[in-house]
Amino acid sequence: LCHSFANPVVDRHAEQLRLVGERLFAISAERMRAQAYGDWKTTMCETLVRACTVRCLVELVGAEPAAMRAQNDAARGFLWVPALADALAQPLRDHPAGQSLDTLVPLIVSTLEREAARIEREDAKRPKIASSQPADGARDVPPGPIELVLRFDRAMAPGSYSVTGSKENVPAGMTLKEVRDDGRTFVFTGTVEAGRAYVVGINGGGRTGFRSTDGVPALPTTIRFTTRAK
């Protein structure tokens, strides 16, 4: 129901929302695309709907369920929704019944610009995958036993990791074999079938096992590769 109000606002103010929308989409592009939100505009419509839904939950159900919903949105890649929902609290409460949300666009833009800057600063401090074997996007990977090698850009906590993804999309029997290079390189073993596409997630979905030695979670990343057909 909220889309019927939110989407026209985004359409009418596309030029005002485009720059910050593109910035936010770039921050969570992988997670957005995985949920069929393929561009900044769709992401912005979802952002406004989700923030308004949080406010609705506060008013009709209570603060605790609303906070859980906001946390769930953040875990799905909408890292900026909790702050936007908070910023809209008083303006929505004071909003005249029947009046469009258009008057709130400047507040929405300024809030999301602050959130984009905050997330970008935090992401710059987070560990990242420097390389992988197979590489992301690799094709013609030989079927059979495989080593998935993940090399980070800094030393990581050796006893902690989170490999995510659905059972059918990750190598069968995937197990941590060893950690090399002072904690920078994790080697996993498993088995892959011929003519298959595989998707291995590094952190994500609320799981943050891959962490630097000082406890900073690695940026969620997805490694995708396909195996050679027989």
Steps between C-alpha positions, in 0.01 A plus 500: 500500500779743587648468150197678355604807702879466500567416135331812357704716742821343369382547141415868553830576674731272305751774425531594868527137609716360221849588629450369852303206361787400272740535792293273723445247223877481445551428872268196497476415128560126545240464770253720312531300178463174691157625613403615146560868577706568190556877504511807718135592440359165610731512801377849586134395477574207731690729736206736542252214538713325761560816703125580500422139598729534802316818601165324456615215725606747769157663499285186471700217662784644706862610502653154545342335191583815302865483607515132402359587157754781454783263597371242252497764225860591583600132489348477151726779379284804578754627751355852491135415577523515883637856490244612242216351705625691806530824302142467373348437844388852591436626145268206427324545833440866416416434134148618405269213404466468125805714422767357271841396626657739248563760769729255680733440204766754614516326841519158332786613275704662777455199732602252230803711402621489862441125513682441171802693631495307830477160330775587252730603787428178687543284188842657436613353834360152439707203378443406136574204277818585308478193274340158478563173323284428310463869426160664512341444160729208408370257240602151398613403852584125500238286675597278791699585814566873530693740718335838551775744600399837649772759552415810706669838490611472864548250782178336617394323818603141414227317691203692370324491162154507340446338162142568393272382223236238435601135528447432130716795390819443701752217443395177670675422826666840517745498793776730622833327424754757620580867559821634344705820473458628855123470481450661158417186300225246573495171307176302480451159339189353343363333189333656194294337228536548125296768324389678815496859625627557854451799731704531821428786738761654729314632807153644434148427617585612852801265519835670561744219577777627274658774712831680515728439796356814661142373459375694196265285284602447138294665230235251376615363164379236256725270297322357193645240263383231261643154437593336173237282340596138444 
